Amino acid sequence: MKIGYEDPDVKYLDEVLEIVVRAYREERKDVPCLPVEDNLRDKLRQHLEKLLEGGSGVMITGEDGLRGFMVGIKNRELFGKYDGIYCPIYGHGALGNNIKGLYGELYGQAAHKWVEEGSITHAVALFAHDVDLIDTWFWLGFGLRCVDSIKEVSPAGIDIPTTIRKALKVDLSVLADLHRQHNLYYRKSPTFMPNQDEDPVLDLRNWLKKEDRHIWIAYKHDDLIGYVRIQPTAESFVSEYREVMNITAAYVKDDYRNSGVARNLLETVECWLKDNGYTLCGVDFESINPLGSAFWNRNFTPYSFTLVRRVDDRILSLKTS
Ligand SMILES: CC(C)(COP(=O)(O)OP(=O)(O)OC[C@H]1O[C@@H](n2cnc3c(N)ncnc32)[C@H](O)[C@@H]1OP(=O)(O)O)[C@@H](O)C(=O)NCCC(=O)NCCS
């Protein structure tokens, strides 16, 4: 069969959408609580137009149309000092029964461009139950970094201690120290995320200014020991569904961990979500943070993984073609 290689192009939008929707439908078989795909095409259309117009990558065509595509967006200093490429969950896909072979071809072509453009770190999001595709990326040198997970809102019915309550604006200055500790936590081993120092009060105040954002705090005597916060959207397109609210931070002081504080905070959030008509709760986290991974994996189901490969940057000083 005659195979063609093309730059990303919106003329393939409908074929790309078909492939992505099919992959989402497959993931829903393993994670049935994921939102139904009703308006998924409309939701993705805009994202995809932007990606196919401004992204970097390759599309492989055969005599009968699109066979596969891999397109990412350049990111400055992605997980390091070098630039990188982020290929979203709707940024790659293939048809036929030789997916592994086609992905090898797609990545070979796309990565050639990316490295030529100076993008050394390659990140790709994919559905969490597509084991063959995960294996394909693993063999291409990729490892897990970030996880998107979801759960149905279903409070367990445990008694919530009176030491947990919704935070008010006046609580922000006290909460700031916990927020700062949370930020610093990610710098520690084995997570090693070099996040920047920030003014925690200002950061929380700015965060709370946007619509429909909520924080709950946990006390022990007069000591603030933990908090959790939620907001309407997060990183993944699933988080944008109306019925989904998203946890975007949770922290418990280390002296108080493993005694159910986070479990009680989560129960509080779920009760509030239920009372306010939300049916799903999402979260995204770094798999390289063992405490967060353990907690979220116990309570939520992953539906998307982001895998990362860092190319040896010494290749930049050598000719590759
Ligand atoms: C993740 C985090 C918030 C969890 O908080 P926590 O209060 O320790 O969580 P819980 O106590 O509710 O649950 C943790 C463990 O305690 C156990 N536990 C719960 N209630 C308990 C109780 N009453 N007595 C004893 N153990 C209990 C849980 O079963 C769980 O154990 P397991 O991991 O062996 O299954 C906390 O570890 C933390 O702040 N980590 C650093 C920041 C972070 O990673 N945040 C998540 C960001 S994405």
The ligand as an SDF file (V2000), in Angstrom:
LIG
                    3D

 48 50  0  0  0  0  0  0  0  0999 V2000
   -1.7910   12.3230   50.3790 C   0  0  0  0  0  0  0  0  0  0  0  0
   -2.1400   12.8340   51.7760 C   0  0  0  0  0  0  0  0  0  0  0  0
   -2.9650   14.1000   51.6340 C   0  0  0  0  0  0  0  0  0  0  0  0
   -2.9500   11.7500   52.4820 C   0  0  0  0  0  0  0  0  0  0  0  0
   -3.3150   12.2730   53.7620 O   0  0  0  0  0  0  0  0  0  0  0  0
   -3.5660   11.3380   55.0500 P   0  0  0  0  0  0  0  0  0  0  0  0
   -4.3340   12.1480   55.9970 O   0  0  0  0  0  0  0  0  0  0  0  0
   -2.3060   10.7390   55.4850 O   0  0  0  0  0  0  0  0  0  0  0  0
   -4.5050   10.2130   54.3970 O   0  0  0  0  0  0  0  0  0  0  0  0
   -5.3930    9.1870   55.2360 P   0  0  0  0  0  0  0  0  0  0  0  0
   -4.8670    9.0670   56.6260 O   0  0  0  0  0  0  0  0  0  0  0  0
   -6.8110    9.5390   55.0880 O   0  0  0  0  0  0  0  0  0  0  0  0
   -5.0860    7.8660   54.4380 O   0  0  0  0  0  0  0  0  0  0  0  0
   -3.7150    7.4190   54.3610 C   0  0  0  0  0  0  0  0  0  0  0  0
   -3.5080    6.0770   55.0610 C   0  0  0  0  0  0  0  0  0  0  0  0
   -3.9850    6.0830   56.3870 O   0  0  0  0  0  0  0  0  0  0  0  0
   -4.8750    4.9690   56.5640 C   0  0  0  0  0  0  0  0  0  0  0  0
   -5.8810    5.3730   57.5260 N   0  0  0  0  0  0  0  0  0  0  0  0
   -6.9940    6.0370   57.2610 C   0  0  0  0  0  0  0  0  0  0  0  0
   -7.6680    6.2160   58.3910 N   0  0  0  0  0  0  0  0  0  0  0  0
   -6.9600    5.6880   59.3810 C   0  0  0  0  0  0  0  0  0  0  0  0
   -7.1450    5.6050   60.7620 C   0  0  0  0  0  0  0  0  0  0  0  0
   -8.2350    6.1100   61.3510 N   0  0  0  0  0  0  0  0  0  0  0  0
   -6.1730    5.0030   61.4790 N   0  0  0  0  0  0  0  0  0  0  0  0
   -5.0820    4.4980   60.8630 C   0  0  0  0  0  0  0  0  0  0  0  0
   -4.8630    4.5640   59.5650 N   0  0  0  0  0  0  0  0  0  0  0  0
   -5.7930    5.1420   58.8280 C   0  0  0  0  0  0  0  0  0  0  0  0
   -5.4380    4.7670   55.2210 C   0  0  0  0  0  0  0  0  0  0  0  0
   -5.9810    3.4670   55.0660 O   0  0  0  0  0  0  0  0  0  0  0  0
   -4.2120    4.9310   54.4120 C   0  0  0  0  0  0  0  0  0  0  0  0
   -3.3680    3.8090   54.5720 O   0  0  0  0  0  0  0  0  0  0  0  0
   -2.8040    2.9680   53.3280 P   0  0  0  0  0  0  0  0  0  0  0  0
   -2.0790    3.9600   52.4500 O   0  0  0  0  0  0  0  0  0  0  0  0
   -1.8970    1.9540   53.9180 O   0  0  0  0  0  0  0  0  0  0  0  0
   -4.0290    2.4020   52.6970 O   0  0  0  0  0  0  0  0  0  0  0  0
   -0.8670   13.0870   52.6180 C   0  0  0  0  0  0  0  0  0  0  0  0
   -0.0390   11.9410   52.5860 O   0  0  0  0  0  0  0  0  0  0  0  0
   -0.0720   14.2890   52.1450 C   0  0  0  0  0  0  0  0  0  0  0  0
   -0.3380   15.4240   52.5210 O   0  0  0  0  0  0  0  0  0  0  0  0
    0.9490   14.0360   51.3020 N   0  0  0  0  0  0  0  0  0  0  0  0
    1.7800   15.1070   50.8010 C   0  0  0  0  0  0  0  0  0  0  0  0
    1.0690   15.9760   49.7910 C   0  0  0  0  0  0  0  0  0  0  0  0
    0.4040   15.1630   48.7270 C   0  0  0  0  0  0  0  0  0  0  0  0
    0.9540   14.1980   48.2340 O   0  0  0  0  0  0  0  0  0  0  0  0
   -0.8060   15.5660   48.3870 N   0  0  0  0  0  0  0  0  0  0  0  0
   -1.5460   14.9630   47.3200 C   0  0  0  0  0  0  0  0  0  0  0  0
   -1.3470   15.8400   46.2020 C   0  0  0  0  0  0  0  0  0  0  0  0
   -1.8030   15.3120   44.6460 S   0  0  0  0  0  0  0  0  0  0  0  0
  1  2  1  0
  2  3  1  0
  2  4  1  0
  2 36  1  0
  4  5  1  0
  5  6  1  0
  6  7  2  0
  6  8  1  0
  6  9  1  0
  9 10  1  0
 10 11  2  0
 10 12  1  0
 10 13  1  0
 13 14  1  0
 14 15  1  0
 15 16  1  0
 15 30  1  0
 16 17  1  0
 17 18  1  0
 17 28  1  0
 18 19  1  0
 18 27  1  0
 19 20  2  0
 20 21  1  0
 21 22  1  0
 21 27  2  0
 22 23  1  0
 22 24  2  0
 24 25  1  0
 25 26  2  0
 26 27  1  0
 28 29  1  0
 28 30  1  0
 30 31  1  0
 31 32  1  0
 32 33  2  0
 32 34  1  0
 32 35  1  0
 36 37  1  0
 36 38  1  0
 38 39  2  0
 38 40  1  0
 40 41  1  0
 41 42  1  0
 42 43  1  0
 43 44  2  0
 43 45  1  0
 45 46  1  0
 46 47  1  0
 47 48  1  0
M  END
$$$$
